[in-house]
C-alpha cells in the first residue's frame, strides 16, 4: 500500500516564516510520537514555495564575520544561520524550494537513503520533463556538468525531516556570485532556464517534480490548502 502524502503550495515566503511552518509540523509529529495530546493527526507533508532573497548557512559553515554578513545584507538579502546540513547557499525568487516534513519510518528509509531518494527525484524529473542529464558527484546537490542545478540540505530529528532542496528554475544567478555556493570552489551554478534556453518558471516545474517524487517515494500525493492553524 502506498504512503499518503499531502503537498501545500505556499507561494513566496520569508525564510524564517517557512522555517516556523516546518517546525510546527515537525513538533506535531514528534508530540504525537511521544503520546502527547495533539489537535490533529500528523501527515507527511511537502511544502513547496519560493523565498525572498536570503543567504543561509548550515551547521558545517565556518563562522562568517559581521563584515561578511553586512555585505550580503547590503545586497538586499536576509542572512540566516540555520540547523540544516551543508554550507552557505542562496535562496530567492525563481527557485523551487521543497521542504518535506515526513516521518522516514513510514517510508522505511534511513537518512542516507532519504537523501538519495531526493537526489533521484530531481535527476529523474530533469530527464523525463526536460531531457537534461543531471547527476550527483562527490559534492552535495545535483549537477549538470560542472554546474550545480539543485542544492540539498536536510535535518532529521527522530526520523522526522525538515529543510530539503532548492532547484534553480529561472533564478537570477548573479546572487551566487557573492558567495562560494555550498563551499565548493571553482564550480558554477545553473538553472533550468539556462539549460533549456527559455524561461522555465517555478509553477511549470512543480507538476513534474511532484510526479517524480511520488514515483521515487512510492506515495500518493494530494494537495492541501495551507491555513494559519497548520
C-alpha positions as CSV (number, residue, x, y, z in Angstrom):
1,X,0.0,0.0,0.0
2,X,1.3,3.4,-1.0
3,X,2.0,6.1,1.7
4,X,-0.3,9.1,1.7
5,X,1.3,12.5,1.5
6,X,0.0,16.0,1.0
7,X,1.6,19.0,-0.6
8,X,1.0,22.6,0.0
9,X,1.9,25.5,-2.3
10,X,2.9,28.4,-0.1
11,X,3.8,31.0,-2.7
12,X,6.6,33.3,-1.7
13,X,7.6,33.4,1.9
14,X,10.4,34.8,4.0
15,X,12.9,32.1,5.2
16,X,12.0,32.4,8.9
17,X,8.3,32.2,8.2
18,X,8.8,29.0,6.2
19,X,11.0,27.6,9.0
20,X,8.3,28.3,11.6
21,X,5.8,26.3,9.5
22,X,8.3,23.4,9.2
23,X,8.9,23.5,12.9
24,X,5.2,23.4,13.7
25,X,4.6,20.4,11.5
26,X,7.7,18.7,12.9
27,X,6.6,19.3,16.5
28,X,3.1,18.0,15.8
29,X,4.7,14.7,14.6
30,X,7.1,14.5,17.5
31,X,4.5,15.3,20.1
32,X,2.2,12.6,18.6
33,X,5.0,10.1,18.7
34,X,5.6,10.9,22.4
35,X,2.0,10.3,23.2
36,X,1.2,13.9,23.9
37,X,-2.3,15.3,23.0
38,X,-2.4,17.0,19.6
39,X,-5.1,19.0,17.9
40,X,-4.8,17.0,14.6
41,X,-3.1,13.9,13.4
42,X,0.3,14.5,11.7
43,X,0.5,13.8,8.0
44,X,3.6,13.5,5.8
45,X,3.8,16.9,4.1
46,X,5.7,18.6,1.2
47,X,5.9,22.4,1.4
48,X,6.5,24.0,-2.0
49,X,7.5,27.6,-2.1
50,X,9.8,30.4,-3.2
51,X,11.8,32.5,-0.8
52,X,12.5,36.2,-0.7
53,X,16.3,36.7,-1.3
54,X,18.2,35.1,1.6
55,X,21.6,33.7,2.2
56,X,21.6,30.8,4.7
57,X,24.5,29.0,6.4
58,X,24.3,25.4,7.7
59,X,25.8,23.7,10.7
60,X,29.1,22.9,8.9
61,X,29.8,26.5,7.9
62,X,32.8,28.3,9.3
63,X,31.9,31.5,11.0
64,X,31.2,34.4,8.8
65,X,32.4,37.7,10.0
66,X,30.0,40.5,10.7
67,X,31.5,42.3,7.8
68,X,30.7,39.4,5.5
69,X,27.1,39.3,6.8
70,X,26.7,43.1,6.4
71,X,28.0,42.8,2.8
72,X,25.4,40.2,1.9
73,X,22.6,42.1,3.6
74,X,23.6,45.3,1.7
75,X,22.7,43.4,-1.5
76,X,19.1,43.3,-0.4
77,X,19.0,39.8,1.1
78,X,18.5,38.3,4.5
79,X,21.2,36.4,6.3
80,X,20.1,33.4,8.4
81,X,22.0,30.8,10.4
82,X,20.1,27.5,10.4
83,X,20.3,23.9,11.6
84,X,20.3,22.2,8.2
85,X,23.3,20.4,6.9
86,X,25.5,22.0,4.3
87,X,27.4,25.3,3.9
88,X,26.3,28.7,2.6
89,X,23.8,29.0,-0.2
90,X,21.3,31.4,-1.7
91,X,17.5,31.1,-1.9
92,X,15.4,33.5,-3.8
93,X,12.7,34.1,-6.4
94,X,12.7,31.7,-9.3
95,X,13.9,28.8,-7.2
96,X,11.6,25.9,-6.4
97,X,12.1,25.2,-2.7
98,X,10.7,21.9,-1.4
99,X,10.7,21.2,2.4
100,X,9.5,17.6,3.1
101,X,8.3,17.2,6.7
102,X,8.0,13.5,6.7
103,X,8.5,10.5,9.0
104,X,11.1,8.4,7.5
105,X,10.0,5.1,9.1
106,X,6.7,5.4,7.2
107,X,8.9,5.0,4.0
108,X,11.3,2.5,5.6
109,X,14.2,4.9,4.9
110,X,17.4,5.9,6.7
111,X,18.6,9.4,6.4
112,X,21.2,8.4,3.9
113,X,18.6,6.6,1.8
114,X,16.2,9.6,2.1
115,X,18.8,12.0,0.7
116,X,19.4,9.5,-2.2
117,X,15.7,9.5,-2.9
118,X,15.6,13.3,-3.1
119,X,18.6,13.2,-5.5
120,X,16.9,10.6,-7.6
121,X,13.7,12.7,-7.7
122,X,15.4,15.7,-9.2
123,X,17.5,13.6,-11.6
124,X,14.5,11.7,-12.9
125,X,12.5,14.9,-13.2
126,X,15.2,16.6,-15.2
127,X,15.5,13.6,-17.6
128,X,11.8,13.0,-18.1
129,X,10.4,16.6,-18.2
130,X,13.4,18.4,-19.8
131,X,15.8,15.8,-21.4
132,X,18.5,17.1,-19.1
133,X,21.2,14.6,-17.9
134,X,21.8,15.6,-14.3
135,X,23.8,13.6,-11.8
136,X,25.4,13.5,-8.3
137,X,29.1,13.9,-7.6
138,X,31.3,13.7,-4.5
139,X,30.0,17.2,-3.7
140,X,26.4,17.7,-2.4
141,X,23.5,18.5,-4.7
142,X,22.5,17.8,-8.2
143,X,24.9,18.8,-11.1
144,X,24.8,19.3,-14.8
145,X,28.4,19.1,-15.9
146,X,30.4,21.4,-13.6
147,X,27.5,23.5,-12.6
148,X,25.1,22.9,-9.7
149,X,21.4,22.9,-10.5
150,X,19.9,21.9,-7.2
151,X,21.1,22.3,-3.6
152,X,20.2,19.8,-0.9
153,X,20.5,20.3,2.8
154,X,18.4,18.4,5.3
155,X,17.9,17.9,9.0
156,X,16.4,15.0,10.9
157,X,15.2,14.5,14.5
158,X,13.9,11.0,15.5
159,X,13.3,10.2,11.8
160,X,11.3,13.4,11.2
161,X,12.8,15.5,8.4
162,X,12.9,19.3,7.9
163,X,14.7,21.5,5.3
164,X,15.1,20.0,1.9
165,X,16.1,21.1,-1.6
166,X,16.2,24.2,-3.8
167,X,16.0,23.8,-7.6
168,X,17.0,26.7,-9.8
169,X,14.3,27.4,-12.3
170,X,14.6,31.0,-13.5
171,X,16.6,32.2,-10.6
172,X,18.8,35.3,-11.0
173,X,22.2,33.5,-10.8
174,X,24.0,36.8,-10.1
175,X,23.1,36.3,-6.4
176,X,25.5,33.4,-6.3
177,X,28.5,35.5,-7.4
178,X,28.9,36.9,-3.9
179,X,29.5,33.6,-2.2
180,X,31.1,30.2,-2.7
181,X,27.9,28.2,-3.0
182,X,27.9,25.3,-0.6
183,X,31.6,25.8,0.0
184,X,32.6,24.4,-3.4
185,X,35.3,26.3,-5.1
186,X,35.8,26.7,-8.9
187,X,32.4,25.3,-9.9
188,X,29.4,27.3,-11.0
189,X,25.6,27.2,-10.8
190,X,23.0,26.9,-13.5
191,X,19.2,26.8,-13.8
192,X,16.5,25.0,-15.8
193,X,16.0,28.2,-17.8
194,X,19.7,28.5,-18.7
195,X,19.9,24.8,-19.7
196,X,16.7,24.9,-21.8
197,X,17.4,28.4,-23.3
198,X,13.9,29.5,-22.4
199,X,12.0,30.7,-19.3
200,X,11.2,27.8,-17.0
201,X,9.1,29.0,-14.1
202,X,8.6,27.5,-10.7
203,X,5.0,26.9,-11.5
204,X,6.0,24.9,-14.6
205,X,8.5,22.8,-12.6
206,X,6.1,21.8,-9.8
207,X,4.0,19.2,-11.6
208,X,6.9,17.2,-13.0
209,X,8.7,17.4,-9.6
210,X,5.6,16.1,-7.8
211,X,5.2,13.3,-10.3
212,X,8.9,12.3,-9.8
213,X,8.6,12.5,-6.0
214,X,5.5,10.3,-6.0
215,X,7.3,7.7,-8.1
216,X,10.6,7.7,-6.1
217,X,9.0,7.7,-2.7
218,X,6.2,5.4,-3.8
219,X,3.5,7.6,-2.3
220,X,0.2,9.1,-3.3
221,X,0.2,12.9,-3.3
222,X,-2.8,15.1,-2.6
223,X,-3.0,18.9,-2.5
224,X,-3.9,20.6,0.8
225,X,-4.6,24.3,1.2
226,X,-2.4,25.8,3.8
227,X,-4.1,27.6,6.8
228,X,-2.6,29.6,9.6
229,X,-3.6,26.8,12.0
230,X,-1.2,24.3,10.4
